């Protein structure tokens, strides 16, 4: 990362941060109100979907999302590894085993959905196991190489050190580089934990990358109705037939058209 880019990296405003809980509650209420209608979202083909929680969160946080995806026809698994706190080689190995197990169970490539830090893991797993990963979808994930984009930097470094074990061994050093599989970053300018600029991915050498902007909070991304629509649309694509997201009709109003750079 250039010095100029590093100088501009900053966390979200305090206003966005302190209003996160209230906004997330509104999104959860909207999710519950619209839940009966979500059965009409695009159906899946039965392939495996592994869902990774955010920093300090567990599978409980991704429960509503996983239940919906299961209803839509996917074989959905949480990571079953407790809270997402430590970043070390053992945890990376455990997540790789999660991918292997779901791949063996379903007999095909696995899509990985990662929320916040879980999305960072999802991208790195796809780099290590591209033959077993169908696509990656991240939700408000800090995929920049600069931790100054997130309000959680100090706590993360307190718990894991400035250079966690995988980084000292050469992994997790090029977070901004997309994995060699179709990769979608769902982000929001209303994010009070990770600055939206830290979630923007740039195509680089990989053509099958995209950003989808939604109106949401960070805490509410896992239940936001617009996010559920985008997830269902992305996961329903046939393997090998990826195309960029396009919201049509009335749904288009749920997705901002602003340029991300």
Beta strands, then each sheet from edge to edge (+ up, - down):
strand 1: 48-52
strand 2: 75-77
strand 3: 110-115
strand 4: 133-139
strand 5: 182-187
strand 6: 209-213
sheet 1: 2+ 1+ 3+ 4+ 5+ 6+
end
